[in-house]
Amino acid sequence: MRIVQTAAAVLLMGLGLQAQVPSPVTPTTQQPVPPVAQPAPPAGQPAPPVPVPGAPPVPTSILPPVPATPVLTRSFTAKTGLLFNAVRPERALDFETVIGLLQDALAKSTDPAVRAQASGWKIFKATEPGPNGTVMYVFVVDPATPGADYGLGRILSDAYPDRIQEIWKLYTGALAGGGSLLNLSPVVPPPPSPATPTITDPATTAPGGRGAPAGRGAAPAGRGAAPAGRGAPPTRPAPPQP
């Protein structure tokens, strides 16, 4: 009986130890993470290098932005110039309103460069109609500042920063085209040409180079003198003596 009880106790202990042993964990296979696609670089910049697994990171050089060069579309290269503006006839009043604001801005500006531009800037309106019935306004700039910007945008925005959108809408809406620019240079007369020597015809020159040939120009002998007996009164014979 004791042998049976001892065997049963040993069996129960073995079952308890077996229950306490953890079951082996099956390792899970980790899926590789796909690389994140890099955005395409903007035009004009080199593409970044492709990272290599296990390689140290390569530092990326940061290039400073290149400043944009302003383009002066209304600048002169000569000392005198003309600017032609073709305006829609129904919007001529709007254009003249902008011109009045421009003239006021030129007169009140404290910028020395603008003051120099204003000294030779005159605005005229053509009496004759322009192409396609437009109204022509001519800017006569004499003297002009070579290289200076004669566009209206900069001057108007400096003088009227709060109204520039309204003014610019009037200006662009009145124009019938982009306008044209002319550089003028003074006309310099050419130098006088050297005097051409006069060539005398040798056939009309007398021997020796002076005067007419001998016998020319003199009247023939006997010509020009009155014939003998002509021109004198006739003589009367003396009366006879008694």
Buried (B, 14 or more C-beta within 10 A) or exposed (E): EEEEEEEEEEEEEEEEEEEEEEEEEEEEEEEEEEEEEEEEEEEEEEEEEEEEEEEEEEEEEEEEEEEEEEEEEBBBEBBBBBBBBBBBEEBBEBBBBBBEBBEEBBEEBEEEEBEBBBEBBEBEBEEEEBEEEBBBBBBBBBBBBEEBBBEBBBBBBEBBEEEBEEBBEBBEEBBBBEBEBEBBEEEEEEEEEEEEEEEEEEEEEEEEEEEEEEEEEEEEEEEEEEEEEEEEEEEEEEEEEE
